[in-house]
């Protein structure tokens, strides 16, 4: 094997954001479609709110529009599932991100599995994980 090599994560991330922004601008120019990211946040965890804020900033930098769905810690599982279904049906939403962890009274797996595989921004669906793990397999759908 080769020797370990130090990489510049910030520079790589900036290069990826520039590339994504170019693709986003091309999509807007050619199809009049602005990529849309929906972020679902439950509760008032400071770490989760900070993480979501960083994701929203990155989405804005690359020309995505973002949709926020924020719920109290006491939200019912049914209300959260209804929200995901509405986002699944919204043609302006191309990616859905449910910020984890969810409160103990909500079945995390059930909520994540309810996200349409092609809108699974985190790539958590079994189909997307499987595609990522297969050598030479299909790229993830999301």
N, C-alpha and C positions, 0 to 999 in steps of 0.2 A: 504494500500500500504506500501511498504518498504521505508526505509530511503534512501535518495540520497547517491550515492556512487561515489567517485572520481575515475576516471579511468586514466591510463597513455596512452594517445593517441599515443605517439611516440613508446612505447613498443608494443602496439597492431599493429601499422602500420608495424613495423619491423618484427613481427611474421607473419603477412599476407604476406609481401614480401618474407620471407623465404619459406613459404608454396607455393606461386606462383612460386618461382624459382625451387622448387623441382618438381612441376608439369611440368614446362617448360622443365627442364632437362629430365624428363621421356618421354615427347612427342618427344624431339629431339632424344633420345636413341631408342625409340620403333618405331617411324614412320619417322625419319629423317626430321622432320618438325620443323622449328624455328618459334615460334609465331611472327607475324609481326604487328606492330602498325603504322598506317599512321596518321600524324598530319598535318592539314591544317591550316595555319595561314595567315590572311589577314591584311595588314597594318603594322604600326610600333608602336603600343601601347606598351609601356614599360611593363605594368602589364601583358598583354597577352603573350609577349615574355618571361617574367620571369616564368610565369605559365607553358608555353610549355616546357621551359628548365627543370623545375622540373619534369614534366611528362616524358620527354625523359631520364632523369637521373634515375628515378624509373624503367622505361622500361629496360634500360641497366642493372640495378642491378639484375633484375629477368631473364635476358637472352633473352629478346625480341630483334629483330632487328627493327629499326625504320626508317621510310621514311618521309622526310620533304617535304611539298609542301607549298612554301611561295609565296605570291602574294602581289603586290602593292595595296594600298587602292583603286585605280581606277579600279581594275579588274572588268570585266563584270560578271553579274550573269551567263551568258551562259558559260563563261570560267570556272567558279567555278563548275557549274553543270557537265561540261565535265570532269573536274578533278575527281570529286566524282565518276562518272561513270567508269572512268579508274581504280580507286582504287577498286570499287565494283567488277570489272572483274579480278583484279590481284590476282592470287591464293596465292601469298606470303604475302598478306595483310589480316589479320584476324580481325582487328579492325580499325575503322576510327573515328577520333576525329576532329571535326571542331571547332576551338577555337572561342568562342563568346566574345563580340558581333561582328557581321559583319557590314560593312558600311551600312548607311541608304538606299542606292540605291539597295541593295540586299535583296531579300525576304528570311529572315532567315529560316522560316518554310519550304519553298520550298526546300532549300538546305538540311536542316536536314532530311526532308521526303525522299529525293533522296538517302540517305544512306540505303543500304540493311539492313534489321532488324537484321540479324545475325552478321553484322559487326558494329553495332551501339555501339561503345565503351562507350559513355556517357549514354546509356540507355534511350534516349529521345524519341524514337519512341513510338507511341501510344500503339503498341502491347507490347513493353517491359515495359512501365509504367503500363499498365493494369495488366500484369503478376506480377509485383512487388507489386501491390496494393491488389491483390486477396489473401485472406487468404486461404492457402492451394492450391493456384494456381500454374501454371507451373513456373519454374524459368525463368528469362529473357533469351532471346536467345543469347544475346551478353555477 
